[in-house]
């Protein structure tokens, strides 16, 4: 049986989801990581914390790459 997700972990996942649409994903990454780190060990274990931090970093980098790609395409068209 899986352990139910805490409200704190759910909030962390919402913050990670918002990084995917952020205008400044790398600037918003540190506060999200801080929030995730603050939840350990009270709301989840270190492995879950590390997994959430990895996911947040991945999402922020992917959004940043999308922004860079869009800028490059804009330069090519214009």
Biopython code that builds the backbone (N, CA, C, O; Angstrom):
import numpy as np
from Bio.PDB.StructureBuilder import StructureBuilder

atoms = [
    (1, "UNK", "N", (0.851, -1.180, 0.000)),
    (1, "UNK", "CA", (0.000, 0.000, 0.000)),
    (1, "UNK", "C", (0.893, 1.238, 0.000)),
    (1, "UNK", "O", (1.874, 1.296, 0.741)),
    (2, "UNK", "N", (0.563, 2.210, -0.813)),
    (2, "UNK", "CA", (1.370, 3.425, -0.884)),
    (2, "UNK", "C", (0.965, 4.410, 0.196)),
    (2, "UNK", "O", (-0.184, 4.451, 0.636)),
    (3, "UNK", "N", (1.925, 5.184, 0.600)),
    (3, "UNK", "CA", (1.692, 6.197, 1.619)),
    (3, "UNK", "C", (0.949, 7.378, 0.990)),
    (3, "UNK", "O", (1.335, 7.834, -0.087)),
    (4, "UNK", "N", (-0.102, 7.882, 1.633)),
    (4, "UNK", "CA", (-0.829, 9.015, 1.058)),
    (4, "UNK", "C", (0.075, 10.257, 0.954)),
    (4, "UNK", "O", (0.946, 10.479, 1.795)),
    (5, "UNK", "N", (-0.145, 11.033, -0.067)),
    (5, "UNK", "CA", (0.639, 12.237, -0.296)),
    (5, "UNK", "C", (0.198, 13.328, 0.670)),
    (5, "UNK", "O", (-0.996, 13.568, 0.852)),
    (6, "UNK", "N", (1.170, 13.980, 1.283)),
    (6, "UNK", "CA", (0.850, 15.062, 2.219)),
    (6, "UNK", "C", (0.448, 16.317, 1.444)),
    (6, "UNK", "O", (0.777, 16.460, 0.266)),
    (7, "UNK", "N", (-0.247, 17.202, 2.098)),
    (7, "UNK", "CA", (-0.640, 18.463, 1.478)),
    (7, "UNK", "C", (0.614, 19.266, 1.113)),
    (7, "UNK", "O", (0.618, 20.003, 0.127)),
    (8, "UNK", "N", (1.660, 19.123, 1.900)),
    (8, "UNK", "CA", (2.915, 19.828, 1.623)),
    (8, "UNK", "C", (3.519, 19.333, 0.313)),
    (8, "UNK", "O", (3.992, 20.129, -0.497)),
    (9, "UNK", "N", (3.501, 18.020, 0.107)),
    (9, "UNK", "CA", (4.027, 17.459, -1.134)),
    (9, "UNK", "C", (3.160, 17.876, -2.321)),
    (9, "UNK", "O", (3.679, 18.147, -3.404)),
    (10, "UNK", "N", (1.857, 17.926, -2.123)),
    (10, "UNK", "CA", (0.966, 18.375, -3.188)),
    (10, "UNK", "C", (1.262, 19.824, -3.573)),
    (10, "UNK", "O", (1.244, 20.170, -4.754)),
    (11, "UNK", "N", (1.534, 20.667, -2.582)),
    (11, "UNK", "CA", (1.892, 22.064, -2.854)),
    (11, "UNK", "C", (3.208, 22.143, -3.624)),
    (11, "UNK", "O", (3.349, 22.962, -4.533)),
    (12, "UNK", "N", (4.156, 21.306, -3.269)),
    (12, "UNK", "CA", (5.437, 21.278, -3.980)),
    (12, "UNK", "C", (5.220, 20.904, -5.439)),
    (12, "UNK", "O", (5.851, 21.483, -6.324)),
    (13, "UNK", "N", (4.340, 19.947, -5.701)),
    (13, "UNK", "CA", (4.061, 19.533, -7.077)),
    (13, "UNK", "C", (3.380, 20.647, -7.865)),
    (13, "UNK", "O", (3.655, 20.818, -9.053)),
    (14, "UNK", "N", (2.504, 21.400, -7.224)),
    (14, "UNK", "CA", (1.869, 22.540, -7.895)),
    (14, "UNK", "C", (2.925, 23.589, -8.249)),
    (14, "UNK", "O", (2.899, 24.149, -9.345)),
    (15, "UNK", "N", (3.845, 23.854, -7.332)),
    (15, "UNK", "CA", (4.921, 24.814, -7.603)),
    (15, "UNK", "C", (5.788, 24.345, -8.772)),
    (15, "UNK", "O", (6.203, 25.154, -9.603)),
    (16, "UNK", "N", (6.060, 23.051, -8.834)),
    (16, "UNK", "CA", (6.839, 22.491, -9.943)),
    (16, "UNK", "C", (6.072, 22.658, -11.251)),
    (16, "UNK", "O", (6.653, 23.032, -12.270)),
    (17, "UNK", "N", (4.779, 22.384, -11.226)),
    (17, "UNK", "CA", (3.961, 22.556, -12.429)),
    (17, "UNK", "C", (3.985, 23.996, -12.925)),
    (17, "UNK", "O", (4.003, 24.236, -14.132)),
    (18, "UNK", "N", (3.984, 24.940, -12.018)),
    (18, "UNK", "CA", (4.005, 26.355, -12.407)),
    (18, "UNK", "C", (5.336, 26.752, -13.046)),
    (18, "UNK", "O", (5.382, 27.684, -13.849)),
    (19, "UNK", "N", (6.412, 26.058, -12.698)),
    (19, "UNK", "CA", (7.703, 26.332, -13.339)),
    (19, "UNK", "C", (7.639, 26.082, -14.846)),
    (19, "UNK", "O", (8.349, 26.732, -15.613)),
    (20, "UNK", "N", (6.798, 25.152, -15.268)),
    (20, "UNK", "CA", (6.696, 24.803, -16.684)),
    (20, "UNK", "C", (6.152, 25.953, -17.528)),
    (20, "UNK", "O", (6.301, 25.940, -18.750)),
    (21, "UNK", "N", (5.524, 26.946, -16.898)),
    (21, "UNK", "CA", (4.947, 28.075, -17.627)),
    (21, "UNK", "C", (5.536, 29.409, -17.176)),
    (21, "UNK", "O", (5.035, 30.471, -17.545)),
    (22, "UNK", "N", (6.574, 29.350, -16.396)),
    (22, "UNK", "CA", (7.175, 30.556, -15.828)),
    (22, "UNK", "C", (7.915, 31.374, -16.889)),
    (22, "UNK", "O", (8.484, 30.823, -17.832)),
    (23, "UNK", "N", (7.894, 32.678, -16.719)),
    (23, "UNK", "CA", (8.672, 33.554, -17.597)),
    (23, "UNK", "C", (10.127, 33.599, -17.150)),
    (23, "UNK", "O", (11.014, 33.908, -17.946)),
    (24, "UNK", "N", (10.372, 33.296, -15.895)),
    (24, "UNK", "CA", (11.734, 33.267, -15.330)),
    (24, "UNK", "C", (11.941, 31.960, -14.570)),
    (24, "UNK", "O", (12.063, 31.975, -13.345)),
    (25, "UNK", "N", (11.981, 30.850, -15.264)),
    (25, "UNK", "CA", (12.022, 29.560, -14.556)),
    (25, "UNK", "C", (13.261, 29.358, -13.692)),
    (25, "UNK", "O", (13.164, 28.789, -12.605)),
    (26, "UNK", "N", (14.410, 29.809, -14.152)),
    (26, "UNK", "CA", (15.622, 29.598, -13.359)),
    (26, "UNK", "C", (15.631, 30.502, -12.126)),
    (26, "UNK", "O", (16.184, 30.131, -11.091)),
    (27, "UNK", "N", (15.029, 31.670, -12.227)),
    (27, "UNK", "CA", (14.929, 32.569, -11.078)),
    (27, "UNK", "C", (13.955, 32.066, -10.028)),
    (27, "UNK", "O", (14.119, 32.335, -8.839)),
    (28, "UNK", "N", (12.951, 31.342, -10.466)),
    (28, "UNK", "CA", (11.954, 30.808, -9.535)),
    (28, "UNK", "C", (12.320, 29.427, -9.011)),
    (28, "UNK", "O", (11.654, 28.904, -8.118)),
    (29, "UNK", "N", (13.369, 28.839, -9.557)),
    (29, "UNK", "CA", (13.760, 27.491, -9.144)),
    (29, "UNK", "C", (14.254, 27.455, -7.697)),
    (29, "UNK", "O", (13.880, 26.549, -6.952)),
    (30, "UNK", "N", (15.075, 28.405, -7.283)),
    (30, "UNK", "CA", (15.614, 28.397, -5.912)),
    (30, "UNK", "C", (14.525, 28.432, -4.840)),
    (30, "UNK", "O", (14.594, 27.649, -3.892)),
    (31, "UNK", "N", (13.521, 29.309, -4.951)),
    (31, "UNK", "CA", (12.462, 29.269, -3.931)),
    (31, "UNK", "C", (11.699, 27.944, -3.910)),
    (31, "UNK", "O", (11.299, 27.476, -2.843)),
    (32, "UNK", "N", (11.496, 27.342, -5.075)),
    (32, "UNK", "CA", (10.796, 26.051, -5.122)),
    (32, "UNK", "C", (11.644, 24.984, -4.435)),
    (32, "UNK", "O", (11.126, 24.184, -3.656)),
    (33, "UNK", "N", (12.932, 24.973, -4.718)),
    (33, "UNK", "CA", (13.828, 24.004, -4.067)),
    (33, "UNK", "C", (13.850, 24.239, -2.557)),
    (33, "UNK", "O", (13.848, 23.281, -1.783)),
    (34, "UNK", "N", (13.871, 25.488, -2.136)),
    (34, "UNK", "CA", (13.833, 25.799, -0.706)),
    (34, "UNK", "C", (12.566, 25.283, -0.041)),
    (34, "UNK", "O", (12.609, 24.743, 1.064)),
    (35, "UNK", "N", (11.444, 25.452, -0.721)),
    (35, "UNK", "CA", (10.175, 24.957, -0.195)),
    (35, "UNK", "C", (10.201, 23.435, -0.066)),
    (35, "UNK", "O", (9.776, 22.877, 0.946)),
    (36, "UNK", "N", (10.708, 22.774, -1.108)),
    (36, "UNK", "CA", (10.788, 21.305, -1.084)),
    (36, "UNK", "C", (11.709, 20.840, 0.043)),
    (36, "UNK", "O", (11.367, 19.918, 0.784)),
    (37, "UNK", "N", (12.863, 21.468, 0.171)),
    (37, "UNK", "CA", (13.828, 21.071, 1.207)),
    (37, "UNK", "C", (13.262, 21.279, 2.607)),
    (37, "UNK", "O", (13.563, 20.510, 3.520)),
    (38, "UNK", "N", (12.447, 22.312, 2.779)),
    (38, "UNK", "CA", (11.870, 22.588, 4.095)),
    (38, "UNK", "C", (10.876, 21.504, 4.528)),
    (38, "UNK", "O", (10.611, 21.345, 5.720)),
    (39, "UNK", "N", (10.339, 20.775, 3.581)),
    (39, "UNK", "CA", (9.361, 19.733, 3.910)),
    (39, "UNK", "C", (9.964, 18.430, 4.393)),
    (39, "UNK", "O", (9.242, 17.544, 4.850)),
    (40, "UNK", "N", (11.260, 18.304, 4.298)),
    (40, "UNK", "CA", (11.939, 17.070, 4.701)),
    (40, "UNK", "C", (12.556, 17.263, 6.085)),
    (40, "UNK", "O", (13.198, 18.295, 6.283)),
    (41, "UNK", "N", (12.426, 16.408, 7.007)),
    (41, "UNK", "CA", (11.801, 15.091, 7.034)),
    (41, "UNK", "C", (10.371, 15.090, 7.565)),
    (41, "UNK", "O", (9.777, 14.025, 7.731)),
    (42, "UNK", "N", (9.817, 16.256, 7.829)),
    (42, "UNK", "CA", (8.489, 16.296, 8.448)),
    (42, "UNK", "C", (7.386, 15.714, 7.562)),
    (42, "UNK", "O", (6.477, 15.053, 8.063)),
    (43, "UNK", "N", (7.458, 15.954, 6.260)),
    (43, "UNK", "CA", (6.363, 15.555, 5.379)),
    (43, "UNK", "C", (6.715, 14.432, 4.407)),
    (43, "UNK", "O", (5.821, 13.753, 3.902)),
    (44, "UNK", "N", (8.000, 14.228, 4.141)),
    (44, "UNK", "CA", (8.437, 13.139, 3.272)),
    (44, "UNK", "C", (9.905, 12.853, 3.536)),
    (44, "UNK", "O", (10.600, 13.651, 4.164)),
    (45, "UNK", "N", (10.374, 11.702, 3.049)),
    (45, "UNK", "CA", (11.748, 11.286, 3.324)),
    (45, "UNK", "C", (12.735, 11.931, 2.338)),
    (45, "UNK", "O", (12.335, 12.631, 1.408)),
    (46, "UNK", "N", (14.017, 11.682, 2.559)),
    (46, "UNK", "CA", (15.064, 12.293, 1.742)),
    (46, "UNK", "C", (15.003, 11.852, 0.287)),
    (46, "UNK", "O", (15.269, 12.646, -0.616)),
    (47, "UNK", "N", (14.659, 10.601, 0.058)),
    (47, "UNK", "CA", (14.555, 10.119, -1.322)),
    (47, "UNK", "C", (13.462, 10.866, -2.079)),
    (47, "UNK", "O", (13.653, 11.251, -3.233)),
    (48, "UNK", "N", (12.322, 11.069, -1.434)),
    (48, "UNK", "CA", (11.222, 11.810, -2.068)),
    (48, "UNK", "C", (11.622, 13.262, -2.284)),
    (48, "UNK", "O", (11.321, 13.844, -3.326)),
    (49, "UNK", "N", (12.298, 13.847, -1.304)),
    (49, "UNK", "CA", (12.789, 15.227, -1.438)),
    (49, "UNK", "C", (13.704, 15.342, -2.650)),
    (49, "UNK", "O", (13.542, 16.243, -3.474)),
    (50, "UNK", "N", (14.665, 14.431, -2.758)),
    (50, "UNK", "CA", (15.606, 14.464, -3.878)),
    (50, "UNK", "C", (14.889, 14.290, -5.212)),
    (50, "UNK", "O", (15.242, 14.934, -6.201)),
    (51, "UNK", "N", (13.895, 13.429, -5.238)),
    (51, "UNK", "CA", (13.115, 13.211, -6.452)),
    (51, "UNK", "C", (12.367, 14.481, -6.860)),
    (51, "UNK", "O", (12.336, 14.836, -8.038)),
    (52, "UNK", "N", (11.770, 15.158, -5.894)),
    (52, "UNK", "CA", (11.051, 16.406, -6.182)),
    (52, "UNK", "C", (12.004, 17.503, -6.655)),
    (52, "UNK", "O", (11.673, 18.265, -7.563)),
    (53, "UNK", "N", (13.173, 17.581, -6.049)),
    (53, "UNK", "CA", (14.164, 18.585, -6.454)),
    (53, "UNK", "C", (14.655, 18.293, -7.877)),
    (53, "UNK", "O", (14.799, 19.210, -8.686)),
    (54, "UNK", "N", (14.910, 17.029, -8.176)),
    (54, "UNK", "CA", (15.322, 16.659, -9.540)),
    (54, "UNK", "C", (14.240, 17.023, -10.551)),
    (54, "UNK", "O", (14.540, 17.538, -11.628)),
    (55, "UNK", "N", (12.990, 16.755, -10.206)),
    (55, "UNK", "CA", (11.887, 17.077, -11.096)),
    (55, "UNK", "C", (11.779, 18.592, -11.309)),
    (55, "UNK", "O", (11.592, 19.048, -12.437)),
    (56, "UNK", "N", (11.894, 19.359, -10.243)),
    (56, "UNK", "CA", (11.819, 20.826, -10.354)),
    (56, "UNK", "C", (12.941, 21.360, -11.239)),
    (56, "UNK", "O", (12.711, 22.229, -12.079)),
    (57, "UNK", "N", (14.130, 20.852, -11.056)),
    (57, "UNK", "CA", (15.275, 21.293, -11.859)),
    (57, "UNK", "C", (15.070, 20.941, -13.320)),
    (57, "UNK", "O", (15.346, 21.753, -14.203)),
    (58, "UNK", "N", (14.588, 19.740, -13.579)),
    (58, "UNK", "CA", (14.333, 19.309, -14.953)),
    (58, "UNK", "C", (13.284, 20.207, -15.623)),
    (58, "UNK", "O", (13.474, 20.646, -16.757)),
    (59, "UNK", "N", (12.195, 20.472, -14.929)),
    (59, "UNK", "CA", (11.112, 21.287, -15.486)),
    (59, "UNK", "C", (11.595, 22.709, -15.777)),
    (59, "UNK", "O", (11.282, 23.269, -16.827)),
    (60, "UNK", "N", (12.356, 23.291, -14.849)),
    (60, "UNK", "CA", (12.857, 24.649, -15.055)),
    (60, "UNK", "C", (13.821, 24.716, -16.235)),
    (60, "UNK", "O", (13.761, 25.649, -17.035)),
    (61, "UNK", "N", (14.695, 23.745, -16.344)),
    (61, "UNK", "CA", (15.643, 23.728, -17.473)),
    (61, "UNK", "C", (14.919, 23.542, -18.810)),
    (61, "UNK", "O", (15.275, 24.166, -19.810)),
    (62, "UNK", "N", (13.915, 22.690, -18.814)),
    (62, "UNK", "CA", (13.159, 22.451, -20.035)),
    (62, "UNK", "C", (12.420, 23.718, -20.475)),
    (62, "UNK", "O", (12.401, 24.044, -21.661)),
    (63, "UNK", "N", (11.816, 24.426, -19.525)),
    (63, "UNK", "CA", (11.127, 25.680, -19.839)),
    (63, "UNK", "C", (12.124, 26.715, -20.353)),
    (63, "UNK", "O", (11.836, 27.433, -21.310)),
    (64, "UNK", "N", (13.277, 26.790, -19.730)),
    (64, "UNK", "CA", (14.302, 27.739, -20.179)),
    (64, "UNK", "C", (14.747, 27.405, -21.601)),
    (64, "UNK", "O", (14.949, 28.309, -22.412)),
    (65, "UNK", "N", (14.901, 26.133, -21.907)),
    (65, "UNK", "CA", (15.296, 25.735, -23.262)),
    (65, "UNK", "C", (14.213, 26.091, -24.271)),
    (65, "UNK", "O", (14.521, 26.511, -25.386)),
    (66, "UNK", "N", (12.946, 25.929, -23.891)),
    (66, "UNK", "CA", (11.854, 26.324, -24.789)),
    (66, "UNK", "C", (11.913, 27.818, -25.076)),
    (66, "UNK", "O", (11.689, 28.245, -26.209)),
    (67, "UNK", "N", (12.213, 28.612, -24.055)),
    (67, "UNK", "CA", (12.314, 30.055, -24.251)),
    (67, "UNK", "C", (13.466, 30.407, -25.189)),
    (67, "UNK", "O", (13.318, 31.255, -26.069)),
    (68, "UNK", "N", (14.606, 29.759, -25.000)),
    (68, "UNK", "CA", (15.752, 30.014, -25.878)),
    (68, "UNK", "C", (15.452, 29.594, -27.315)),
    (68, "UNK", "O", (15.820, 30.296, -28.256)),
    (69, "UNK", "N", (14.792, 28.465, -27.485)),
    (69, "UNK", "CA", (14.422, 28.014, -28.822)),
    (69, "UNK", "C", (13.468, 29.004, -29.488)),
    (69, "UNK", "O", (13.610, 29.294, -30.676)),
    (70, "UNK", "N", (12.503, 29.522, -28.737)),
    (70, "UNK", "CA", (11.556, 30.485, -29.280)),
    (70, "UNK", "C", (12.267, 31.776, -29.703)),
    (70, "UNK", "O", (11.924, 32.368, -30.727)),
    (71, "UNK", "N", (13.260, 32.211, -28.912)),
    (71, "UNK", "CA", (14.029, 33.398, -29.285)),
    (71, "UNK", "C", (14.794, 33.152, -30.571)),
    (71, "UNK", "O", (14.827, 34.021, -31.443)),
    (72, "UNK", "N", (15.409, 31.988, -30.708)),
    (72, "UNK", "CA", (16.163, 31.653, -31.917)),
    (72, "UNK", "C", (15.245, 31.621, -33.137)),
    (72, "UNK", "O", (15.601, 32.144, -34.193)),
    (73, "UNK", "N", (14.080, 31.018, -33.001)),
    (73, "UNK", "CA", (13.136, 30.958, -34.105)),
    (73, "UNK", "C", (12.687, 32.366, -34.488)),
    (73, "UNK", "O", (12.561, 32.681, -35.671)),
    (74, "UNK", "N", (12.445, 33.210, -33.485)),
    (74, "UNK", "CA", (12.052, 34.596, -33.743)),
    (74, "UNK", "C", (13.115, 35.352, -34.514)),
    (74, "UNK", "O", (12.785, 36.167, -35.375)),
    (75, "UNK", "N", (14.367, 35.105, -34.230)),
    (75, "UNK", "CA", (15.460, 35.764, -34.948)),
    (75, "UNK", "C", (15.553, 35.260, -36.378)),
    (75, "UNK", "O", (15.865, 36.026, -37.289)),
    (76, "UNK", "N", (15.284, 33.977, -36.579)),
    (76, "UNK", "CA", (15.377, 33.408, -37.917)),
    (76, "UNK", "C", (14.254, 33.932, -38.821)),
    (76, "UNK", "O", (14.463, 34.168, -40.011)),
    (77, "UNK", "N", (13.067, 34.110, -38.244)),
    (77, "UNK", "CA", (11.916, 34.561, -39.020)),
    (77, "UNK", "C", (12.025, 36.050, -39.310)),
    (77, "UNK", "O", (11.727, 36.493, -40.419)),
    (78, "UNK", "N", (12.450, 36.823, -38.320)),
    (78, "UNK", "CA", (12.477, 38.288, -38.426)),
    (78, "UNK", "C", (13.570, 38.790, -39.209)),
    (78, "UNK", "O", (13.705, 40.002, -39.375)),
]
sb = StructureBuilder()
sb.init_structure("model")
sb.init_model(0)
sb.init_chain("A")
sb.init_seg("    ")
for serial, (resi, resn, name, xyz) in enumerate(atoms, 1):
    if name == "N":
        sb.init_residue(resn, " ", resi, " ")
    sb.init_atom(name, np.array(xyz, "f"), 0.0, 1.0, " ", f" {name:<3s}", serial, name[0])
structure = sb.get_structure()
